[in-house]
Amino acid sequence: MDVFISLKIANRQELSLQCIALTLLLNLLKSTMTLDEAQKEVDHWIKTTGVRYFNELTNMTILTEEVGELARIIARRYGEQSEKESDKNKDLGDEIADVMWVLICLANQTGINLTDAFHKNMAKKISRDANRHIQNPKLKDPQ
């Protein structure tokens, strides 16, 4: 289901409130989203709000930055580093979504259909790794 809403906004504060309301509405309307829908939604936002896509090299750099932010939370929350006070309220899901956003931008601007790419990748993993992990002694439960 594609949902595109056009509003006449008087000022930035009103725009911010409208964005929050629309986000809540979209969350209610869509309990699930396909990769195709995500690609269309990002493309629509880029073309109507973001003006244009950043070039691929810029987006690759932004992706690296976003993965670094995600890695920082994972390392401190689940790894051996202690979590800094400033990181304790960071939303892991939001950081993962930031990574997904940039990946979707890169897919869109390079003509990659993520649904097709994902299915193709899964087929590769299924055929290539059918027994690989089952036979890996490092993955056996310690007794």
LOPA-211573 format. One record per residue (C-alpha): chain; residue number from 1; x, y, z; residue in three letters. Coordinates in Angstrom, 3 decimals, padded with zeros to 6 digits, always signed. Each point is the difference from the previous one (the first is absolute). Layout:
BEGIN
<atom kette="A" nr="NUM" c1="X" c2="Y" c3="Z" rest="ala"/>
...
! end
This chain:
BEGIN
<atom kette="A" nr="1" c1="+000.000" c2="+000.000" c3="+000.000" rest="met"/>
<atom kette="A" nr="2" c1="+001.496" c2="+003.340" c3="-001.036" rest="asp"/>
<atom kette="A" nr="3" c1="-000.952" c2="+002.988" c3="+002.137" rest="val"/>
<atom kette="A" nr="4" c1="+001.043" c2="+003.439" c3="-001.160" rest="phe"/>
<atom kette="A" nr="5" c1="-001.504" c2="+003.029" c3="+001.684" rest="ile"/>
<atom kette="A" nr="6" c1="+000.442" c2="+003.582" c3="-001.144" rest="ser"/>
<atom kette="A" nr="7" c1="-000.537" c2="+002.829" c3="+002.471" rest="leu"/>
<atom kette="A" nr="8" c1="+000.141" c2="+003.782" c3="-000.150" rest="lys"/>
<atom kette="A" nr="9" c1="+002.286" c2="+001.051" c3="+002.877" rest="ile"/>
<atom kette="A" nr="10" c1="+000.112" c2="+003.542" c3="+001.401" rest="ala"/>
<atom kette="A" nr="11" c1="+003.294" c2="-000.141" c3="+001.949" rest="asn"/>
<atom kette="A" nr="12" c1="+002.770" c2="-002.309" c3="+001.241" rest="arg"/>
<atom kette="A" nr="13" c1="-001.640" c2="-000.653" c3="+003.375" rest="gln"/>
<atom kette="A" nr="14" c1="-003.205" c2="-001.034" c3="-001.719" rest="glu"/>
<atom kette="A" nr="15" c1="+002.037" c2="-002.165" c3="-002.393" rest="leu"/>
<atom kette="A" nr="16" c1="+001.652" c2="-001.749" c3="+002.942" rest="ser"/>
<atom kette="A" nr="17" c1="-003.363" c2="-000.711" c3="+001.642" rest="leu"/>
<atom kette="A" nr="18" c1="-001.453" c2="-001.217" c3="-003.286" rest="gln"/>
<atom kette="A" nr="19" c1="+002.972" c2="-002.323" c3="-000.498" rest="cys"/>
<atom kette="A" nr="20" c1="-000.504" c2="-001.508" c3="+003.448" rest="ile"/>
<atom kette="A" nr="21" c1="-003.717" c2="-000.458" c3="-000.653" rest="ala"/>
<atom kette="A" nr="22" c1="+000.646" c2="-001.555" c3="-003.419" rest="leu"/>
<atom kette="A" nr="23" c1="+002.604" c2="-002.344" c3="+001.427" rest="thr"/>
<atom kette="A" nr="24" c1="-002.457" c2="-001.210" c3="+002.612" rest="leu"/>
<atom kette="A" nr="25" c1="-002.708" c2="-000.383" c3="-002.640" rest="leu"/>
<atom kette="A" nr="26" c1="+002.273" c2="-001.959" c3="-002.314" rest="leu"/>
<atom kette="A" nr="27" c1="+001.050" c2="-002.266" c3="+002.849" rest="asn"/>
<atom kette="A" nr="28" c1="-003.652" c2="-000.750" c3="+000.678" rest="leu"/>
<atom kette="A" nr="29" c1="-000.814" c2="-000.590" c3="-003.667" rest="leu"/>
<atom kette="A" nr="30" c1="+003.002" c2="-002.205" c3="-000.686" rest="lys"/>
<atom kette="A" nr="31" c1="+000.856" c2="-002.703" c3="+002.452" rest="ser"/>
<atom kette="A" nr="32" c1="+002.380" c2="-001.485" c3="-002.571" rest="thr"/>
<atom kette="A" nr="33" c1="+001.866" c2="+001.435" c3="-002.942" rest="met"/>
<atom kette="A" nr="34" c1="+001.563" c2="-001.811" c3="-002.920" rest="thr"/>
<atom kette="A" nr="35" c1="+003.464" c2="+000.881" c3="-001.266" rest="leu"/>
<atom kette="A" nr="36" c1="-001.652" c2="+001.300" c3="-003.176" rest="asp"/>
<atom kette="A" nr="37" c1="-002.253" c2="+002.294" c3="+002.035" rest="glu"/>
<atom kette="A" nr="38" c1="+002.983" c2="+001.221" c3="+002.021" rest="ala"/>
<atom kette="A" nr="39" c1="+001.892" c2="+000.798" c3="-003.199" rest="gln"/>
<atom kette="A" nr="40" c1="-002.986" c2="+001.930" c3="-001.375" rest="lys"/>
<atom kette="A" nr="41" c1="-000.530" c2="+001.881" c3="+003.271" rest="glu"/>
<atom kette="A" nr="42" c1="+003.652" c2="+001.049" c3="+000.233" rest="val"/>
<atom kette="A" nr="43" c1="+000.002" c2="+001.040" c3="-003.659" rest="asp"/>
<atom kette="A" nr="44" c1="-003.159" c2="+002.061" c3="+000.501" rest="his"/>
<atom kette="A" nr="45" c1="+001.484" c2="+001.727" c3="+003.076" rest="trp"/>
<atom kette="A" nr="46" c1="+003.283" c2="+000.738" c3="-001.817" rest="ile"/>
<atom kette="A" nr="47" c1="-001.787" c2="+001.489" c3="-002.999" rest="lys"/>
<atom kette="A" nr="48" c1="-002.543" c2="+002.055" c3="+001.967" rest="thr"/>
<atom kette="A" nr="49" c1="+001.924" c2="+001.005" c3="+003.135" rest="thr"/>
<atom kette="A" nr="50" c1="+003.649" c2="-000.862" c3="-000.402" rest="gly"/>
<atom kette="A" nr="51" c1="+000.273" c2="+001.781" c3="-003.396" rest="val"/>
<atom kette="A" nr="52" c1="+002.242" c2="-002.714" c3="-001.542" rest="arg"/>
<atom kette="A" nr="53" c1="+002.128" c2="-002.996" c3="+000.863" rest="tyr"/>
<atom kette="A" nr="54" c1="+003.527" c2="+000.656" c3="+001.214" rest="phe"/>
<atom kette="A" nr="55" c1="+002.483" c2="-001.579" c3="-002.401" rest="asn"/>
<atom kette="A" nr="56" c1="+000.968" c2="-003.627" c3="+000.555" rest="glu"/>
<atom kette="A" nr="57" c1="+003.384" c2="+000.791" c3="+001.548" rest="leu"/>
<atom kette="A" nr="58" c1="-001.574" c2="+002.420" c3="+002.468" rest="thr"/>
<atom kette="A" nr="59" c1="-002.632" c2="-002.579" c3="+000.908" rest="asn"/>
<atom kette="A" nr="60" c1="+002.709" c2="-002.640" c3="+000.469" rest="met"/>
<atom kette="A" nr="61" c1="+001.726" c2="+002.335" c3="+002.450" rest="thr"/>
<atom kette="A" nr="62" c1="-003.289" c2="+000.698" c3="+001.782" rest="ile"/>
<atom kette="A" nr="63" c1="-000.613" c2="-003.770" c3="+000.187" rest="leu"/>
<atom kette="A" nr="64" c1="+003.411" c2="-000.459" c3="+001.620" rest="thr"/>
<atom kette="A" nr="65" c1="-000.857" c2="+002.702" c3="+002.529" rest="glu"/>
<atom kette="A" nr="66" c1="-003.367" c2="-001.586" c3="+000.801" rest="glu"/>
<atom kette="A" nr="67" c1="+001.522" c2="-003.487" c3="+000.371" rest="val"/>
<atom kette="A" nr="68" c1="+002.546" c2="+001.540" c3="+002.385" rest="gly"/>
<atom kette="A" nr="69" c1="-002.792" c2="+001.455" c3="+002.141" rest="glu"/>
<atom kette="A" nr="70" c1="-001.697" c2="-003.397" c3="+000.064" rest="leu"/>
<atom kette="A" nr="71" c1="+003.280" c2="-001.730" c3="+000.852" rest="ala"/>
<atom kette="A" nr="72" c1="+000.594" c2="+002.391" c3="+002.893" rest="arg"/>
<atom kette="A" nr="73" c1="-003.321" c2="-000.916" c3="+001.610" rest="ile"/>
<atom kette="A" nr="74" c1="+000.497" c2="-003.742" c3="-000.582" rest="ile"/>
<atom kette="A" nr="75" c1="+003.569" c2="+000.080" c3="+001.354" rest="ala"/>
<atom kette="A" nr="76" c1="-001.014" c2="+001.820" c3="+003.156" rest="arg"/>
<atom kette="A" nr="77" c1="-003.381" c2="-001.590" c3="+000.638" rest="arg"/>
<atom kette="A" nr="78" c1="+000.823" c2="-003.609" c3="-000.901" rest="tyr"/>
<atom kette="A" nr="79" c1="+003.788" c2="-000.039" c3="-000.104" rest="gly"/>
<atom kette="A" nr="80" c1="+002.620" c2="+000.408" c3="+002.669" rest="glu"/>
<atom kette="A" nr="81" c1="+000.231" c2="+003.788" c3="-000.054" rest="gln"/>
<atom kette="A" nr="82" c1="-001.982" c2="+001.867" c3="+002.620" rest="ser"/>
<atom kette="A" nr="83" c1="-002.855" c2="+002.049" c3="-001.358" rest="glu"/>
<atom kette="A" nr="84" c1="+000.489" c2="+003.750" c3="+000.205" rest="lys"/>
<atom kette="A" nr="85" c1="-002.763" c2="+001.975" c3="+001.659" rest="glu"/>
<atom kette="A" nr="86" c1="-000.585" c2="+001.862" c3="-003.275" rest="ser"/>
<atom kette="A" nr="87" c1="-000.615" c2="-003.307" c3="-001.822" rest="asp"/>
<atom kette="A" nr="88" c1="-002.443" c2="-001.576" c3="+002.454" rest="lys"/>
<atom kette="A" nr="89" c1="-003.082" c2="+001.566" c3="-001.568" rest="asn"/>
<atom kette="A" nr="90" c1="+001.031" c2="-000.676" c3="-003.610" rest="lys"/>
<atom kette="A" nr="91" c1="-002.630" c2="-001.966" c3="-001.896" rest="asp"/>
<atom kette="A" nr="92" c1="+001.596" c2="-003.065" c3="-001.591" rest="leu"/>
<atom kette="A" nr="93" c1="-002.963" c2="-000.430" c3="-002.362" rest="gly"/>
<atom kette="A" nr="94" c1="+000.349" c2="+003.589" c3="-001.195" rest="asp"/>
<atom kette="A" nr="95" c1="+003.695" c2="-000.526" c3="-000.722" rest="glu"/>
<atom kette="A" nr="96" c1="-000.763" c2="-003.186" c3="-001.962" rest="ile"/>
<atom kette="A" nr="97" c1="-002.679" c2="+001.929" c3="-001.921" rest="ala"/>
<atom kette="A" nr="98" c1="+002.582" c2="+002.722" c3="-000.818" rest="asp"/>
<atom kette="A" nr="99" c1="+002.227" c2="-002.689" c3="-001.540" rest="val"/>
<atom kette="A" nr="100" c1="-002.971" c2="-001.422" c3="-001.918" rest="met"/>
<atom kette="A" nr="101" c1="-000.934" c2="+003.480" c3="-001.266" rest="trp"/>
<atom kette="A" nr="102" c1="+003.401" c2="+000.587" c3="-001.566" rest="val"/>
<atom kette="A" nr="103" c1="+000.126" c2="-003.548" c3="-001.422" rest="leu"/>
<atom kette="A" nr="104" c1="-003.404" c2="+000.620" c3="-001.589" rest="ile"/>
<atom kette="A" nr="105" c1="+001.254" c2="+003.307" c3="-001.436" rest="cys"/>
<atom kette="A" nr="106" c1="+003.011" c2="-001.777" c3="-001.519" rest="leu"/>
<atom kette="A" nr="107" c1="-002.229" c2="-002.744" c3="-001.414" rest="ala"/>
<atom kette="A" nr="108" c1="-002.404" c2="+002.540" c3="-001.490" rest="asn"/>
<atom kette="A" nr="109" c1="+002.649" c2="+002.114" c3="-001.639" rest="gln"/>
<atom kette="A" nr="110" c1="+001.865" c2="-003.002" c3="-001.453" rest="thr"/>
<atom kette="A" nr="111" c1="-003.133" c2="-001.714" c3="-001.314" rest="gly"/>
<atom kette="A" nr="112" c1="+000.003" c2="-002.942" c3="+002.422" rest="ile"/>
<atom kette="A" nr="113" c1="-003.340" c2="-001.613" c3="+000.828" rest="asn"/>
<atom kette="A" nr="114" c1="+000.611" c2="-001.094" c3="+003.603" rest="leu"/>
<atom kette="A" nr="115" c1="-002.714" c2="-002.660" c3="-000.049" rest="thr"/>
<atom kette="A" nr="116" c1="+001.577" c2="-001.691" c3="-003.013" rest="asp"/>
<atom kette="A" nr="117" c1="+003.502" c2="+000.416" c3="+001.412" rest="ala"/>
<atom kette="A" nr="118" c1="-001.050" c2="-001.469" c3="+003.351" rest="phe"/>
<atom kette="A" nr="119" c1="-001.690" c2="-003.041" c3="-001.561" rest="his"/>
<atom kette="A" nr="120" c1="+003.027" c2="-000.598" c3="-002.226" rest="lys"/>
<atom kette="A" nr="121" c1="+002.325" c2="+000.312" c3="+003.006" rest="asn"/>
<atom kette="A" nr="122" c1="-002.084" c2="-002.416" c3="+002.074" rest="met"/>
<atom kette="A" nr="123" c1="+000.029" c2="-002.556" c3="-002.832" rest="ala"/>
<atom kette="A" nr="124" c1="+003.791" c2="+000.293" c3="-000.124" rest="lys"/>
<atom kette="A" nr="125" c1="+000.299" c2="-000.523" c3="+003.752" rest="lys"/>
<atom kette="A" nr="126" c1="-002.405" c2="-002.954" c3="-000.029" rest="ile"/>
<atom kette="A" nr="127" c1="+001.911" c2="-001.835" c3="-002.718" rest="ser"/>
<atom kette="A" nr="128" c1="+003.519" c2="+000.965" c3="+001.055" rest="arg"/>
<atom kette="A" nr="129" c1="-000.400" c2="-000.357" c3="+003.754" rest="asp"/>
<atom kette="A" nr="130" c1="-002.422" c2="-002.931" c3="+000.219" rest="ala"/>
<atom kette="A" nr="131" c1="+002.364" c2="-001.991" c3="+002.246" rest="asn"/>
<atom kette="A" nr="132" c1="+002.787" c2="+002.461" c3="+000.694" rest="arg"/>
<atom kette="A" nr="133" c1="-001.207" c2="+001.289" c3="+003.363" rest="his"/>
<atom kette="A" nr="134" c1="-001.448" c2="-003.304" c3="+001.186" rest="ile"/>
<atom kette="A" nr="135" c1="+003.428" c2="-001.578" c3="-000.502" rest="gln"/>
<atom kette="A" nr="136" c1="+001.910" c2="+002.855" c3="+001.656" rest="asn"/>
<atom kette="A" nr="137" c1="+001.385" c2="-001.295" c3="+003.319" rest="pro"/>
<atom kette="A" nr="138" c1="+000.368" c2="+003.583" c3="+001.272" rest="lys"/>
<atom kette="A" nr="139" c1="-003.789" c2="+000.356" c3="+000.009" rest="leu"/>
<atom kette="A" nr="140" c1="-000.746" c2="-003.146" c3="+002.006" rest="lys"/>
<atom kette="A" nr="141" c1="-001.379" c2="+000.510" c3="+003.496" rest="asp"/>
<atom kette="A" nr="142" c1="+002.727" c2="-000.420" c3="+002.611" rest="pro"/>
<atom kette="A" nr="143" c1="-000.695" c2="-002.969" c3="+002.263" rest="gln"/>
! end
